[in-house]
Amino acid sequence: MRQQPHEPPLSPEVAGAKGLRTGWTTGTCTAAAAKAAVTGLLTGQVPETVEVGLPSGKRVAFDVVDADPSEPWRAAVVKDAGDDPDVTNGAHLTVEARWLPVGSPAGTVELVAGDGVGTITLPGLGLEVGAPAINPVPARMIRAAVAEVADRPVSLTVSVPGGEEMASKTSNARLGIMGGISILGTTGVVRPFSTASWRASVVQQVDVAAAQGRDVIVLSTGGRTDAAAQRLLPELPPVCFVEVGDFTGIALRRAAGAGMSRVVFVGMAGKIAKLAAGVLMTHYRRSKVDVEMLAEVARASGAPAAVVSAATETATARHFAEVCVRERSLDPLAELCRRASASCTEFVNGTLDVEVIMVDFEGEQVLARG
């Protein structure tokens, strides 16, 4: 029997991710590099180490790298992301400082995007179009760090060697952040495998699409399903495609709250089987494939005995789907898509028209729709 659509909480070990080494955000590293660069501009010598404050009030010290005595206004700090699989781990957050003209307001700290740092080109991110992709908290950290050494108006150009290549592995282009990475962080600390970060990213991407007047959003669970979704719906702009991972429920809620009318979910058998069972947060620690439901779906679809047996032979929906394909019996997969669509629609009280598309495990072929 299908459960009432719901989102199981993350397991404590996943939500907390204790025992893994924390790191520092691009925002924290940029603030440290900025303080070092301004110190060099002021004194003619870039310090070897520099200390900055985090939003929590805690202070942390960083080694300064890439210093050139002939250019004492330039400094960098290398990002250490801890145990988080962050594409910006090892990035050199680099800042060049120059004084603003006399007469500029005291305390002014102008932020400029240099090579490898993105520029905002679309609305919806809480930053002005044309501004550097430096989020508000990091911007405050940078200004606070600079204020510790100088109150003279200063312009800071933030760059990241290789930042554009790093950004190609993120959703920045889809969000309209062009030319490089974003300077991010709300706490200054990178927490490994941060599910909170992923969830926040999902919310942000839905918000950006809504801010551009889009009424349809396409959800996928990973790289292959995202590529499949974009092939299937080429008429939609990139901003409409969101990799939700396990967070289908929050994406649906956000889309409904933003007034969107249609959602297309593109996934593989495992995630869709969980959605069909009413589970809208599909992390493996908190949800398992309901094999009895698979068997019931197979029987209700009039599937051959091999398919019915496959439902409970293993604990995976993949095996079930592969046998369906082998036996040329795709009706059970279509029924899973219909049930998944019904769960998603019910979860948002019918405010969204939800279509579910199942692709194969290479993300190359559509197996079923519902």
C-alpha positions as CSV (number, residue, x, y, z in Angstrom):
1,M,0.0,0.0,0.0
2,R,1.3,3.4,-0.9
3,Q,2.1,5.7,2.0
4,Q,0.9,9.2,2.3
5,P,3.4,11.3,0.4
6,H,6.1,12.4,2.9
7,E,9.7,13.4,3.4
8,P,11.6,11.2,5.9
9,P,14.2,13.2,7.8
10,L,17.8,12.6,7.0
11,S,19.5,10.1,9.2
12,P,21.5,11.8,12.0
13,E,24.8,10.5,10.7
14,V,24.2,12.0,7.3
15,A,22.6,15.3,8.6
16,G,25.4,15.8,11.1
17,A,28.3,14.3,9.1
18,K,30.3,14.2,12.3
19,G,33.9,13.0,12.3
20,L,34.8,14.5,9.0
21,R,37.3,17.3,8.6
22,T,35.7,20.7,8.0
23,G,37.2,23.3,5.6
24,W,36.9,27.0,4.8
25,T,34.6,28.6,2.3
26,T,35.6,30.7,-0.7
27,G,34.2,33.7,1.2
28,T,36.5,33.1,4.2
29,C,39.6,32.6,2.0
30,T,38.8,35.7,0.0
31,A,38.4,37.8,3.1
32,A,41.8,36.6,4.3
33,A,43.4,37.3,0.9
34,A,41.8,40.7,0.9
35,K,43.2,41.6,4.3
36,A,46.7,40.5,3.2
37,A,46.5,42.4,0.0
38,V,45.4,45.6,1.7
39,T,48.1,45.2,4.3
40,G,50.6,44.9,1.5
41,L,49.3,47.9,-0.3
42,L,49.5,49.8,3.0
43,T,52.9,48.7,4.2
44,G,54.7,47.5,1.1
45,Q,55.0,44.0,2.4
46,V,52.5,41.1,2.2
47,P,52.2,39.3,5.5
48,E,53.0,35.6,5.6
49,T,49.9,34.8,7.6
50,V,46.7,36.7,8.2
51,E,43.8,36.3,10.7
52,V,40.1,37.0,10.0
53,G,36.9,36.7,11.9
54,L,34.0,34.3,11.0
55,P,30.4,35.3,11.3
56,S,30.3,33.3,14.5
57,G,33.0,35.5,16.0
58,K,35.6,32.8,15.9
59,R,38.9,33.9,14.5
60,V,41.1,31.8,12.2
61,A,44.5,32.2,10.6
62,F,45.6,31.4,7.1
63,D,49.0,31.2,5.3
64,V,49.3,33.8,2.5
65,V,50.7,32.5,-0.8
66,D,51.6,33.8,-4.3
67,A,53.2,36.9,-2.8
68,D,55.4,38.9,-5.1
69,P,57.6,41.6,-3.5
70,S,57.4,43.6,-6.6
71,E,53.6,43.6,-6.4
72,P,52.9,43.9,-2.6
73,W,49.2,44.7,-3.3
74,R,48.4,41.2,-4.4
75,A,47.9,38.2,-2.2
76,A,46.2,34.8,-2.3
77,V,44.9,32.1,0.1
78,V,44.5,28.5,-0.9
79,K,41.1,27.0,-0.2
80,D,41.0,23.9,1.9
81,A,37.6,22.3,1.7
82,G,38.3,19.7,4.3
83,D,36.7,16.4,3.5
84,D,34.0,17.9,1.3
85,P,34.1,16.9,-2.4
86,D,34.1,20.6,-3.4
87,V,35.2,21.6,-6.9
88,T,36.9,24.7,-5.5
89,N,39.2,22.7,-3.1
90,G,42.7,24.0,-3.7
91,A,41.6,27.1,-5.5
92,H,43.8,30.2,-5.0
93,L,41.5,33.0,-3.9
94,T,43.5,36.0,-5.1
95,V,42.9,39.6,-4.4
96,E,44.5,42.7,-5.9
97,A,44.0,45.9,-4.0
98,R,44.3,49.5,-5.1
99,W,43.3,52.7,-3.4
100,L,40.2,54.5,-4.8
101,P,40.5,58.2,-5.8
102,V,40.7,60.9,-3.1
103,G,37.1,62.0,-2.3
104,S,35.7,58.5,-2.4
105,P,33.5,57.9,0.7
106,A,35.5,56.7,3.7
107,G,35.4,53.0,4.4
108,T,34.4,52.2,0.8
109,V,35.4,48.7,-0.2
110,E,34.7,48.2,-3.9
111,L,34.4,44.5,-5.1
112,V,35.3,43.6,-8.7
113,A,35.1,40.2,-10.4
114,G,38.5,39.3,-11.9
115,D,39.4,36.2,-14.0
116,G,37.7,33.1,-12.7
117,V,35.1,34.8,-10.6
118,G,31.5,34.9,-11.9
119,T,29.4,37.8,-12.9
120,I,25.6,37.9,-12.3
121,T,23.7,38.0,-15.5
122,L,20.2,37.0,-14.4
123,P,17.9,38.2,-11.7
124,G,16.7,36.0,-8.8
125,L,20.0,35.5,-6.9
126,G,19.7,38.4,-4.5
127,L,22.5,40.2,-6.2
128,E,22.3,42.9,-8.9
129,V,22.7,41.9,-12.5
130,G,26.3,42.9,-13.5
131,A,27.6,42.5,-10.0
132,P,30.4,40.1,-9.1
133,A,29.2,36.7,-7.8
134,I,30.1,37.5,-4.2
135,N,27.3,36.7,-1.9
136,P,26.3,39.1,0.9
137,V,27.9,37.3,3.9
138,P,31.3,36.9,2.2
139,A,31.1,40.5,1.1
140,R,30.5,41.5,4.7
141,M,33.4,39.3,5.8
142,I,35.7,40.9,3.3
143,R,34.8,44.4,4.3
144,A,35.2,43.6,8.0
145,A,38.6,42.0,7.4
146,V,39.8,45.0,5.4
147,A,38.5,47.4,8.1
148,E,40.9,45.8,10.6
149,V,43.8,47.2,8.7
150,A,42.6,50.3,6.8
151,D,39.7,52.7,6.5
152,R,40.9,54.3,3.3
153,P,38.6,53.7,0.3
154,V,39.9,50.7,-1.6
155,S,39.0,48.6,-4.7
156,L,39.5,44.8,-4.5
157,T,39.6,42.7,-7.6
158,V,39.0,39.1,-6.7
159,S,40.2,36.4,-9.1
160,V,40.7,32.6,-9.1
161,P,43.1,31.0,-11.5
162,G,41.2,28.2,-13.2
163,G,38.0,29.4,-11.8
164,E,36.1,29.3,-15.0
165,E,36.9,25.6,-15.5
166,M,35.9,24.9,-11.9
167,A,32.6,26.7,-12.5
168,S,31.9,24.5,-15.5
169,K,31.4,21.6,-13.0
170,T,28.8,23.6,-11.0
171,S,25.3,25.0,-11.8
172,N,26.6,28.5,-12.1
173,A,26.0,28.9,-15.9
174,R,22.5,27.6,-15.5
175,L,21.9,30.2,-12.8
176,G,23.3,32.9,-15.1
177,I,26.5,33.3,-13.2
178,M,29.0,33.6,-16.0
179,G,32.8,33.5,-16.2
180,G,33.7,31.7,-13.0
181,I,32.9,30.5,-9.5
182,S,30.9,32.2,-6.9
183,I,32.3,33.5,-3.6
184,L,30.1,31.8,-1.1
185,G,29.5,30.8,2.5
186,T,27.2,31.8,5.2
187,T,29.2,30.5,8.2
188,G,32.7,30.7,6.7
189,V,33.0,26.9,7.3
190,V,32.6,24.1,4.8
191,R,30.9,21.1,6.5
192,P,31.7,17.9,4.6
193,F,29.0,16.4,2.4
194,S,26.7,19.2,3.4
195,T,23.2,18.1,2.7
196,A,22.1,21.5,3.9
197,S,24.1,23.1,1.1
198,W,22.6,20.8,-1.6
199,R,19.1,21.5,-0.3
200,A,19.7,25.3,-0.3
201,S,21.1,25.0,-3.8
202,V,17.9,23.3,-5.0
203,V,15.8,26.0,-3.4
204,Q,17.9,28.7,-5.0
205,Q,17.7,27.2,-8.5
206,V,13.9,27.0,-8.3
207,D,13.8,30.6,-7.2
208,V,15.9,31.8,-10.0
209,A,13.7,30.0,-12.6
210,A,10.6,31.5,-11.0
211,A,12.1,35.0,-10.9
212,Q,12.6,34.8,-14.7
213,G,8.9,34.0,-15.1
214,R,9.3,30.3,-15.9
215,D,6.2,28.2,-14.9
216,V,7.8,24.9,-15.6
217,I,10.7,23.2,-13.8
218,V,12.5,20.0,-14.8
219,L,13.9,17.9,-11.9
220,S,16.5,15.3,-12.3
221,T,18.5,13.2,-9.8
222,G,22.0,13.4,-11.2
223,G,24.3,14.0,-14.2
224,R,22.9,11.4,-16.5
225,T,19.3,12.1,-15.9
226,D,19.9,15.8,-16.2
227,A,21.6,15.3,-19.6
228,A,18.6,13.1,-20.6
229,A,16.2,15.8,-19.4
230,Q,17.9,18.5,-21.5
231,R,17.8,16.2,-24.6
232,L,14.1,15.5,-24.0
233,L,13.1,19.1,-23.5
234,P,15.4,21.2,-25.8
235,E,12.8,24.0,-26.0
236,L,13.4,24.9,-22.4
237,P,16.3,27.2,-21.3
238,P,19.0,25.8,-19.0
239,V,17.6,27.7,-16.0
240,C,14.6,25.4,-15.9
241,F,16.7,22.3,-15.2
242,V,17.5,21.4,-11.6
243,E,19.5,18.5,-10.2
244,V,17.6,17.7,-7.0
245,G,19.5,14.6,-5.9
246,D,17.3,13.2,-3.0
247,F,15.4,16.5,-2.4
248,T,12.4,16.1,-4.7
249,G,9.9,17.1,-2.0
250,I,11.5,20.4,-1.2
251,A,11.8,21.2,-4.9
252,L,8.1,20.5,-5.4
253,R,7.1,22.6,-2.4
254,R,9.3,25.5,-3.6
255,A,7.9,25.3,-7.2
256,A,4.4,25.3,-5.9
257,G,5.1,28.2,-3.6
258,A,6.6,30.2,-6.4
259,G,3.4,29.8,-8.4
260,M,4.8,27.4,-11.1
261,S,2.3,25.2,-12.8
262,R,4.2,22.2,-14.2
263,V,7.0,19.9,-13.1
264,V,8.7,17.2,-15.1
265,F,10.7,14.7,-13.1
266,V,13.3,12.7,-15.1
267,G,14.8,9.8,-13.2
268,M,15.7,6.1,-13.1
269,A,13.8,3.2,-11.7
270,G,15.1,3.4,-8.1
271,K,14.1,7.0,-7.3
272,I,10.8,6.7,-9.2
273,A,9.9,3.5,-7.3
274,K,10.4,5.5,-4.0
275,L,8.3,8.4,-5.3
276,A,5.6,5.9,-6.3
277,A,5.6,4.6,-2.7
278,G,5.1,8.1,-1.4
279,V,8.7,8.8,-0.3
280,L,9.7,12.3,-1.4
281,M,13.1,12.4,0.3
282,T,14.9,9.5,-1.2
283,H,18.3,9.3,0.5
284,Y,19.2,5.6,0.8
285,R,19.7,5.9,4.6
286,R,16.1,6.8,5.1
287,S,14.2,5.1,2.3
288,K,14.3,1.7,0.6
289,V,12.6,0.4,-2.4
290,D,9.3,-1.3,-1.6
291,V,9.7,-4.6,-3.4
292,E,6.3,-5.7,-2.4
293,M,4.9,-2.7,-4.2
294,L,6.9,-3.5,-7.3
295,A,5.4,-7.0,-7.2
296,E,1.9,-5.6,-6.8
297,V,2.5,-3.2,-9.7
298,A,3.8,-6.0,-11.9
299,R,0.7,-8.2,-11.2
300,A,-1.7,-5.3,-11.7
301,S,-0.1,-4.6,-15.0
302,G,-0.5,-8.2,-16.2
303,A,3.3,-8.6,-16.4
304,P,4.8,-12.1,-17.2
305,A,5.9,-14.3,-14.3
306,A,9.5,-13.4,-14.8
307,V,8.8,-9.8,-14.1
308,V,6.6,-10.5,-11.0
309,S,9.4,-12.7,-9.6
310,A,12.1,-10.1,-10.4
311,A,10.3,-7.6,-8.1
312,T,11.3,-9.4,-5.0
313,E,14.5,-11.2,-6.2
314,T,16.7,-8.4,-5.0
315,A,16.2,-5.2,-3.0
316,T,16.8,-3.0,-6.1
317,A,14.4,-1.5,-8.6
318,R,17.2,-1.6,-11.2
319,H,17.0,-5.4,-11.4
320,F,13.2,-5.1,-11.7
321,A,13.5,-2.5,-14.5
322,E,16.1,-4.6,-16.4
323,V,13.9,-7.6,-16.4
324,C,11.0,-5.5,-17.6
325,V,13.1,-4.4,-20.5
326,R,14.4,-7.9,-21.2
327,E,10.9,-9.3,-21.2
328,R,9.6,-6.4,-23.2
329,S,7.0,-5.7,-20.5
330,L,7.1,-1.9,-19.9
331,D,3.6,-1.5,-18.5
332,P,4.8,-1.9,-14.9
333,L,7.4,0.8,-15.4
334,A,4.7,3.1,-16.8
335,E,2.5,2.3,-13.8
336,L,5.4,3.3,-11.5
337,C,5.7,6.6,-13.3
338,R,1.9,7.2,-12.9
339,R,2.1,6.4,-9.2
340,A,5.1,8.6,-8.8
341,S,3.3,11.4,-10.5
342,A,0.3,10.9,-8.3
343,S,2.4,11.1,-5.1
344,C,4.2,14.3,-6.2
345,T,0.9,15.9,-7.2
346,E,-0.7,14.9,-3.9
347,F,2.3,16.2,-2.0
348,V,1.6,19.7,-3.2
349,N,-2.2,19.4,-2.9
350,G,-2.7,19.3,-6.6
351,T,-1.2,22.7,-7.3
352,L,1.3,21.3,-9.9
353,D,0.9,19.2,-13.0
354,V,3.6,16.6,-12.5
355,E,4.9,14.3,-15.3
356,V,7.4,11.6,-14.5
357,I,9.8,10.2,-17.2
358,M,11.8,7.1,-16.5
359,V,15.1,6.7,-18.4
360,D,17.5,3.7,-18.6
361,F,20.6,3.5,-16.5
362,E,22.8,5.2,-19.1
363,G,20.2,8.0,-19.3
364,E,20.0,7.4,-23.1
365,Q,16.5,5.8,-23.6
366,V,13.1,6.6,-22.3
367,L,11.5,3.5,-20.7
368,A,8.2,4.9,-19.6
369,R,6.2,8.0,-18.8
370,G,3.3,8.7,-16.5
